[in-house]
Amino acid sequence: MTARPLDAARDALIALQGQLIAMLSAQNAALAARAGELEERLTRLERAASRNSGNSSLPPSLDDQPGRIPPPAPGRRGKGKGRNPGKQPGAPGSYLAWSKDPDRTVPHFPRGVCACGADLTGAADLGVAASHQEIEIPEITATVIQHDLHEVACRCGTVHQAPAPAGAGAPGTVTYGISLQAWCVYLMAAHAIPVHRCAELIEALAGAKPSPGFVHSLLARAAAAVKHANQLIRALIITAPVICADETPIRAGPGPKARKRYLLVACTNLLTCYFLGDRSLASFEAFVFPDLTGAVVHDRYQNYDKFPGITHQLCAAHLLRDIEDAAQSYPGAVWPGQIADALRALIHAANLAREQGLAAVPPDAAAGYLRLFRHGVRVGLASVRRRPGAKVQQPPARLLLECLRDREDDVLRFLSDLRIPPTSNQAERDVRPAKTQQKISGRLRSEQATRHRYALRGYISTAAKHGVSVFTALRHALAGNPWMPPIPAQA
């Protein structure tokens, strides 16, 4: 009779123990899952903090942000020697050359009284003993020019009136001349001078006092003046065999300061074309990419792969930064350094072959480095495994290695066609003025004015690449005769 209560108590304790074990197991599972989430979050935060201009596409201006790990100092160049600042040996120098035909000669004679008491004004001139030259800017003062349009009567009785010069305005009105307008546009578009400061500079330099509203209106006027030139630039970009492309975020338009737009650029060493949009496929489709049939050097952004008509060259500079990130993530691994060294050697081989006038890198010059490159990729793939689960974020190094394996033709296309550069550095140079503008102004308040600015930037960048004076090109455009890029013979 006494055993039954003990058995019941034991069964109850066993059941309670089972419940406690189940509850603790559930808690442990939840804590383990939470620990996994926190570990993954910590990994992402550490990776974000380690991102800099040396291992990602971040600009150098962000390297000094609080908490961010700066990139390592660059190695010393040359054979064990550091590179001295300034002009390098063999580089062409610059100096102020003596002019054989000066614009103006100013004679200077001694003044005063000689020790003998005679006045030097009547002394005999013995000729020039020494000469000095200086290059000076004469003081400029804005002048008022009145254009009188005369009428003449022909013998037949017909009356003819002289046409007004470009920019003269309506009869009886006062306008600012083409040169003053060109200076305003030049300062704003070429040097990112804000509107009010541009008006102040013009007043300080020439004495004229254009209002900020007039100065700002010149952006739209100048953008309309270069419209046809930009249309030709776009057409030449589309027909070019190889272009570089890039995109960069800028703040433009009304709304919060953090609102981002994206500036897209397509360029060659002689042409520059901009488009203001975002990183959506619609913006890419509205730009030049649907009409391209040549090769595009880009940074692996997925939208470039949406256009079947183009040939791809993945930017080696971006790849090398990603490989550097992999080397920092796996400090004991050899394969990141091997891949990077092989890729740099292949780029050097392409540069040497290009200097020799070849169309492609000779196979024997690239074979050894290709073996090192491919072997490094295979070793890396064997070392960095994919994480299980389709929705799990894969290691960035794994995605990079799969790209190097699966898109080797797009990574190394510059070896088989030396017209294709290995990097999109030209595009990065052409988007750099946008970052300068943003640092100065913070945010461009009008999207339409931003489009005007980059219509002008594309025009003056193309003119500068052809060796044409930017100011002269702007002045001709405002006068109704914009500079046009030459059409290549093969086009």
C-alpha positions in Angstrom: 0.0 0.0 0.0 2.9 2.4 0.8 4.7 1.8 -2.5 2.0 3.3 -4.7 2.4 6.9 -3.3 6.2 6.6 -3.7 5.8 5.4 -7.3 3.4 8.3 -8.1 5.8 10.8 -6.6 8.7 9.3 -8.5 6.7 9.4 -11.8 5.8 13.0 -11.1 9.4 13.9 -10.5 10.5 12.2 -13.6 7.8 14.0 -15.6 8.8 17.3 -14.1 12.5 16.5 -14.8 11.5 15.8 -18.4 9.7 19.1 -18.7 12.7 21.0 -17.2 15.0 19.2 -19.6 12.8 20.1 -22.6 12.5 23.7 -21.4 16.2 24.0 -20.9 16.9 22.4 -24.3 14.5 24.9 -25.9 16.3 27.8 -24.1 19.7 26.5 -25.1 18.5 26.2 -28.7 17.2 29.7 -28.6 20.4 31.0 -27.0 22.5 29.2 -29.6 20.5 30.7 -32.4 20.7 34.1 -30.9 24.5 33.6 -30.4 24.8 32.6 -34.0 22.8 35.8 -35.1 25.0 38.0 -32.9 28.2 36.3 -34.2 27.1 36.9 -37.8 26.1 40.5 -36.9 29.5 41.1 -35.2 31.2 39.7 -38.3 29.3 42.1 -40.5 30.1 45.0 -38.2 33.8 44.1 -38.1 33.8 43.8 -41.9 32.1 47.2 -42.3 34.6 48.8 -39.9 37.5 47.2 -41.9 36.3 48.5 -45.2 38.5 51.3 -46.6 39.8 52.6 -49.9 42.4 49.8 -50.0 40.1 46.8 -49.9 36.8 48.2 -51.3 35.3 50.8 -53.5 35.0 53.4 -50.7 36.7 56.7 -51.5 39.9 57.7 -49.6 37.9 60.6 -48.0 36.1 58.0 -45.8 39.3 56.4 -44.5 39.5 58.8 -41.5 36.0 58.3 -40.2 35.8 57.4 -36.5 36.1 53.6 -35.9 37.2 52.8 -39.5 40.4 50.9 -39.9 42.6 52.8 -42.4 44.4 51.0 -45.2 48.1 50.1 -44.7 50.6 52.6 -45.9 51.7 52.0 -49.5 54.9 50.2 -50.1 58.1 52.0 -51.1 58.5 52.2 -54.8 61.6 51.4 -56.8 64.5 49.1 -56.0 64.5 49.5 -52.2 64.3 53.2 -52.4 61.4 55.6 -51.5 59.9 57.8 -54.2 60.8 61.4 -53.5 58.1 64.0 -53.7 57.9 66.4 -56.6 59.1 65.9 -60.2 60.5 62.4 -60.8 63.7 61.7 -62.8 63.0 61.8 -66.5 59.7 63.6 -66.2 59.4 66.9 -68.2 59.9 70.0 -66.1 58.2 73.3 -66.3 59.7 76.8 -65.9 59.2 80.4 -67.0 60.9 80.8 -70.3 62.5 84.0 -71.4 60.4 85.7 -74.1 62.2 87.0 -77.2 59.2 89.2 -78.1 57.7 90.7 -74.9 54.3 92.4 -75.2 55.6 95.6 -73.6 58.9 97.0 -72.7 59.3 99.5 -69.8 62.6 101.5 -69.7 63.9 102.3 -66.2 66.5 105.0 -65.6 68.4 106.0 -62.5 66.9 108.8 -60.5 68.3 111.2 -58.0 71.6 113.1 -57.7 75.1 111.9 -58.3 77.7 112.1 -55.6 79.2 115.0 -57.5 76.0 116.9 -57.2 74.8 116.6 -60.8 71.1 115.6 -61.5 71.0 112.1 -63.1 68.1 113.3 -65.3 70.5 114.8 -67.8 73.0 111.9 -67.7 74.1 110.2 -70.9 72.3 107.0 -71.7 74.8 104.1 -72.1 72.2 101.5 -73.0 70.5 98.6 -71.2 72.7 97.0 -68.5 70.3 94.3 -67.3 66.7 93.1 -68.1 64.0 91.4 -66.1 60.8 89.9 -67.3 57.6 89.2 -65.4 54.3 87.7 -66.4 51.5 89.8 -65.1 47.7 90.0 -65.4 46.6 93.5 -66.3 43.9 95.0 -64.1 40.5 94.3 -65.7 37.6 96.6 -65.6 34.2 95.7 -67.2 33.4 98.1 -70.0 30.1 99.2 -71.4 29.9 98.6 -75.1 27.0 100.2 -77.0 26.2 98.4 -80.3 24.7 100.9 -82.8 22.9 99.1 -85.6 23.0 101.3 -88.6 20.6 101.3 -91.5 21.7 101.7 -95.1 19.5 102.4 -98.2 20.3 100.6 -101.4 20.0 102.4 -104.8 16.9 100.3 -105.3 15.3 101.8 -102.2 15.6 98.7 -100.0 16.7 99.5 -96.4 19.1 97.1 -94.7 19.9 97.1 -91.0 23.0 95.6 -89.5 22.4 92.4 -87.4 23.0 92.5 -83.7 26.0 90.6 -82.4 25.5 87.4 -80.5 24.2 88.1 -76.9 23.4 91.7 -77.5 19.8 91.4 -76.4 16.8 93.3 -77.6 17.1 96.9 -78.7 17.1 99.4 -75.8 18.1 96.8 -73.2 21.4 96.2 -71.3 22.8 92.7 -71.1 26.0 91.1 -69.9 28.4 90.1 -72.7 29.4 86.6 -73.8 32.8 86.7 -72.1 31.3 87.6 -68.7 28.7 84.9 -69.1 31.4 82.4 -70.1 33.5 83.2 -67.0 30.5 82.6 -64.8 29.7 79.2 -66.4 33.4 78.3 -66.4 33.7 79.0 -62.6 30.6 77.1 -61.8 30.9 74.1 -64.1 34.6 73.6 -64.3 35.6 74.6 -60.8 32.5 74.0 -58.7 32.3 77.6 -57.5 28.9 78.2 -55.8 26.6 80.7 -57.4 27.0 83.5 -54.8 30.8 83.2 -54.7 30.9 83.2 -58.5 29.1 86.5 -58.5 31.5 87.9 -55.9 34.5 86.8 -57.9 33.2 88.4 -61.1 32.7 91.6 -59.1 36.2 91.4 -57.6 37.9 90.7 -60.9 36.0 92.9 -63.3 33.9 95.4 -61.3 30.6 94.1 -62.8 27.9 93.1 -60.3 25.8 90.2 -61.8 23.0 89.1 -59.5 23.1 85.5 -58.1 19.9 84.8 -59.9 21.4 85.8 -63.3 24.5 83.8 -62.6 22.4 80.7 -61.8 20.2 81.1 -64.9 23.3 80.8 -67.0 23.5 77.1 -66.2 20.3 76.4 -68.1 21.3 78.7 -70.9 24.7 77.1 -71.3 23.3 73.6 -71.1 20.9 74.4 -74.0 23.8 75.8 -76.0 25.8 72.5 -75.7 22.8 70.2 -76.4 23.8 69.2 -79.9 27.4 68.7 -78.9 26.3 66.3 -76.2 24.1 64.5 -78.6 27.1 63.9 -80.8 29.2 62.8 -77.8 26.5 60.3 -76.9 26.4 58.9 -80.4 30.2 58.6 -80.5 30.1 56.8 -77.1 27.6 54.3 -78.5 29.7 53.6 -81.6 33.0 53.4 -79.7 34.5 49.9 -79.6 35.4 50.1 -75.9 34.1 52.4 -73.1 34.6 52.6 -69.4 31.5 53.0 -67.1 31.0 53.8 -63.5 28.4 55.2 -61.1 28.6 57.2 -57.9 26.1 58.5 -55.4 25.4 62.2 -55.1 22.9 64.2 -53.1 20.6 66.2 -55.4 17.1 67.6 -55.4 14.6 68.6 -52.7 14.1 66.5 -49.7 16.2 65.3 -46.8 20.0 65.8 -47.0 20.5 62.0 -47.0 18.5 61.5 -50.2 20.7 59.9 -52.8 20.8 60.0 -56.6 23.4 58.3 -58.8 25.5 59.9 -61.4 26.3 57.4 -64.2 29.2 58.0 -66.6 30.2 56.4 -69.9 33.5 57.6 -71.3 36.6 57.0 -73.3 40.0 58.8 -73.3 38.4 61.3 -75.6 34.7 61.4 -74.7 32.6 61.9 -71.5 28.8 61.4 -71.2 26.9 61.7 -67.9 23.4 60.7 -66.8 21.6 61.6 -63.5 19.4 58.8 -62.2 19.8 56.0 -59.7 21.2 52.5 -59.6 18.0 50.9 -60.9 17.8 49.0 -64.2 15.5 51.7 -65.5 18.2 54.4 -65.2 20.7 52.1 -67.0 18.2 51.5 -69.8 17.6 55.2 -70.1 21.4 55.8 -70.6 23.6 54.5 -73.4 23.8 50.8 -72.4 20.9 49.4 -74.5 22.5 50.8 -77.7 26.1 49.6 -77.1 27.6 46.9 -79.1 31.3 47.1 -77.9 33.1 46.3 -74.7 32.4 47.9 -71.4 34.9 48.1 -68.5 32.9 48.2 -65.3 32.9 47.3 -61.6 30.7 44.1 -61.6 27.5 45.8 -60.7 24.7 43.5 -61.7 22.8 45.9 -64.0 25.7 45.8 -66.5 24.9 42.1 -67.1 21.3 42.9 -68.1 22.4 44.0 -71.6 23.2 41.1 -74.0 24.7 43.3 -76.7 27.8 44.3 -74.8 31.1 42.5 -74.0 32.3 42.8 -70.4 35.7 43.5 -68.9 35.6 43.5 -65.1 37.7 46.2 -63.6 40.9 44.8 -62.3 41.4 47.6 -59.8 38.1 46.7 -58.1 39.1 43.0 -58.2 42.5 43.8 -56.6 40.8 45.7 -53.8 38.4 42.8 -53.2 41.4 40.4 -53.1 43.1 42.6 -50.6 39.9 42.4 -48.4 40.1 38.6 -48.7 43.8 38.7 -47.7 42.8 40.6 -44.6 39.9 38.2 -43.8 42.2 35.2 -44.2 45.5 36.4 -43.0 47.2 33.0 -43.0 46.2 32.2 -46.6 48.6 32.3 -49.5 46.1 32.3 -52.4 45.0 36.0 -52.1 48.6 37.2 -52.6 49.2 34.7 -55.4 46.1 35.8 -57.3 46.9 39.5 -56.8 50.5 39.1 -57.9 49.5 37.1 -61.0 46.8 39.6 -62.0 49.2 42.5 -61.6 51.8 40.7 -63.7 49.3 40.0 -66.4 48.4 43.7 -66.5 52.1 44.6 -66.8 52.4 42.1 -69.7 49.5 43.8 -71.4 51.0 47.2 -71.0 54.3 46.0 -72.4 52.6 44.4 -75.4 50.6 47.6 -76.0 53.8 49.6 -76.1 55.1 47.3 -78.7 52.1 47.9 -80.9 50.7 44.3 -80.5 47.0 43.5 -80.7 47.1 40.9 -77.9 49.5 39.6 -75.3 51.7 36.8 -76.7 50.6 33.4 -75.2 54.1 32.6 -73.9 54.3 36.0 -72.0 51.1 35.2 -70.1 51.1 31.4 -69.7 53.1 31.2 -66.4 51.0 33.9 -64.7 47.8 32.4 -65.9 48.8 29.1 -64.2 49.5 30.9 -61.0 46.2 32.8 -61.2 44.1 29.7 -61.9 45.9 27.6 -59.3 45.3 30.4 -56.7 41.6 30.5 -57.5 41.3 26.7 -57.1 43.1 26.7 -53.8 40.9 29.5 -52.6 37.7 27.7 -53.6 38.9 24.6 -51.7 39.6 26.7 -48.6 36.6 29.0 -48.5 33.5 26.8 -48.5 30.0 27.8 -49.2 27.7 28.2 -46.2 24.7 25.7 -46.2 21.4 27.2 -47.0 20.2 29.2 -50.0 19.2 32.3 -48.0 22.4 32.4 -45.9 24.8 35.2 -46.8 27.8 33.7 -48.4 31.4 34.8 -47.5 32.4 37.7 -49.8 35.7 35.9 -50.6 33.7 32.9 -51.8 31.6 35.0 -54.2 34.8 36.7 -55.4 36.5 33.4 -56.1 33.5 32.1 -57.9 33.5 35.2 -60.1 37.2 34.7 -60.9 36.5 31.1 -61.9 33.2 31.5 -63.7 33.9 34.8 -65.4 37.6 34.3 -66.2 37.0 35.5 -69.8 35.5 38.8 -68.5 38.3 39.2 -65.9 41.2 38.7 -68.4 39.7 40.0 -71.7 42.3 42.7 -71.8 44.9 40.0 -72.6 43.2 39.1 -75.9 42.3 42.6 -77.0 44.7 45.4 -76.0 42.2 48.1 -77.0 40.4 47.1 -73.8 42.0 48.7 -70.6 42.2 46.4 -67.6 40.6 49.0 -65.3 37.8 51.5 -65.3 40.1 54.2 -63.9 39.1 56.6 -66.7 35.5 56.5 -65.5 36.5 57.0 -61.9 38.6 60.0 -62.9 35.5 61.4 -64.8 33.2 61.0 -61.8 35.7 62.6 -59.4 34.5 66.2 -60.1 31.1 65.1 -58.8 32.6 64.3 -55.4 34.5 67.6 -55.3 31.2 69.4 -56.1 29.5 67.6 -53.3 32.2 68.3 -50.8 31.9 72.0 -51.6 28.1 72.4 -51.9 26.9 69.5 -49.8 23.8 69.0 -51.8 22.5 70.4 -55.1 19.0 71.6 -54.4 17.5 71.1 -57.9 17.7 68.0 -59.9 17.2 70.0 -63.1 20.0 72.3 -62.3 22.2 69.2 -61.5 21.4 67.8 -65.0 22.4 71.2 -66.5 25.7 71.0 -64.6 26.6 67.6 -65.8 25.5 68.4 -69.4 28.1 71.1 -69.2 30.6 68.8 -67.4 30.4 66.2 -70.2 30.9 68.9 -72.8 33.9 70.6 -71.2 35.5 67.2 -70.2 35.3 66.1 -73.8 36.8 69.4 -75.0 39.6 69.2 -72.5 40.4 65.6 -73.6 40.8 66.9 -77.1 43.2 69.6 -75.9 40.7 72.4 -76.4 40.5 75.3 -74.0 37.5 74.8 -71.7 36.8 78.5 -71.4 37.1 79.0 -75.2 34.7 76.0 -75.8 32.1 77.5 -73.4 32.4 81.0 -74.9 31.9 79.6 -78.4 28.8 77.6 -77.2 27.2 80.7 -75.6 27.9 82.6 -78.8 25.9 80.0 -80.7 28.9 78.1 -82.2 29.6 75.2 -79.8 32.7 73.1 -80.3 32.0 69.7 -81.7 34.1 66.6 -81.2 35.6 65.2 -84.4 34.1 62.1 -85.9 36.7 59.3 -86.2 37.4 58.1 -89.7 36.3 54.5 -88.9 32.9 55.7 -87.7 
